[in-house]
Amino acid sequence: MEPGLIPAPGDLLDWRDGSHFDRWQDRPCALCDQPTPMRSHAGEPVHKSCAESWIAANPVEARLGRFASDAQASRRRGHDHA
């Protein structure tokens, strides 16, 4: 999966794609060590809320793209122009 935009500190990640959810196995969150079925675009186990908090606390490092929204999140549905 290709990452999209890095949200501004305080904004929410858009992780609608099913690849962000592992329905078979919870793994320890990379940031808080609590079990989570959530995965970043790179497959790193992390709660979405933990990733959003990390972005807010580390805005400079966040620009490197550790956690990002889905690439298709910026597309608007129903606006097919030929």
SULNORZI-V341201 format. One record per residue. N is the residue number from 1. PHI is phi in degrees with one decimal (* if undefined). OMEGA is omega in radians with two decimals (* if undefined). BURIAL is 1 if it has 24 or more other ideal C-beta (glycine too) atoms within 12 Angstrom, else 0. Layout:
N|PHI|OMEGA|BURIAL / N|PHI|OMEGA|BURIAL
This chain:
1|*|-3.13|0 / 2|-94.3|-3.14|0 / 3|-71.7|3.08|1 / 4|-105.3|-3.08|0 / 5|-82.6|3.01|1 / 6|-87.2|-3.12|1 / 7|-69.1|3.06|1 / 8|-66.0|3.09|0 / 9|-52.8|-3.12|0 / 10|94.7|3.08|0 / 11|-84.5|-3.09|0 / 12|-98.0|3.01|0 / 13|-74.9|3.06|1 / 14|-107.8|-3.12|1 / 15|-115.5|-3.12|1 / 16|-80.0|-3.10|0 / 17|-64.4|-3.11|0 / 18|-63.3|-3.14|0 / 19|-70.1|3.09|0 / 20|-84.6|-3.08|1 / 21|-129.1|3.08|0 / 22|-101.1|-3.07|0 / 23|-75.6|-3.08|0 / 24|-100.0|-3.01|0 / 25|-149.5|2.96|0 / 26|-84.0|3.07|0 / 27|-129.1|3.14|0 / 28|-64.1|3.09|0 / 29|-59.7|-3.14|1 / 30|-65.5|-3.08|0 / 31|-108.4|-3.09|1 / 32|-122.4|3.12|0 / 33|69.1|3.07|0 / 34|-83.7|-3.11|0 / 35|-61.4|3.10|0 / 36|-150.4|3.01|1 / 37|-89.1|-3.09|0 / 38|-77.5|3.11|1 / 39|-135.6|3.05|1 / 40|-73.3|3.11|1 / 41|-62.4|3.12|1 / 42|-91.4|3.13|0 / 43|87.4|-3.14|0 / 44|-75.3|3.11|1 / 45|-68.8|-3.11|1 / 46|-162.9|3.02|1 / 47|-67.4|3.10|1 / 48|-58.9|-3.14|1 / 49|-65.8|3.09|0 / 50|-65.9|3.12|1 / 51|-63.4|3.13|1 / 52|-65.5|3.09|1 / 53|-65.8|3.12|1 / 54|-63.8|3.11|1 / 55|-60.2|-3.14|1 / 56|-64.2|-3.10|0 / 57|-83.8|-3.07|0 / 58|-132.2|-3.03|0 / 59|-61.6|3.14|0 / 60|-70.9|3.12|0 / 61|-65.3|-3.12|0 / 62|-61.4|3.13|1 / 63|-64.3|3.09|0 / 64|-76.7|2.99|0 / 65|89.4|3.10|0 / 66|-57.5|3.10|1 / 67|-125.8|-3.12|1 / 68|-143.9|3.06|1 / 69|-76.5|3.08|1 / 70|-65.6|-3.12|1 / 71|-61.3|-3.11|0 / 72|-79.4|-3.09|0 / 73|-63.1|-3.09|1 / 74|-82.7|3.12|0 / 75|-72.1|3.08|0 / 76|-102.8|-3.14|0 / 77|-78.0|3.07|0 / 78|83.5|3.12|0 / 79|-115.5|3.12|0 / 80|-86.1|3.11|0 / 81|-109.4|-3.12|0 / 82|-82.0|*|0
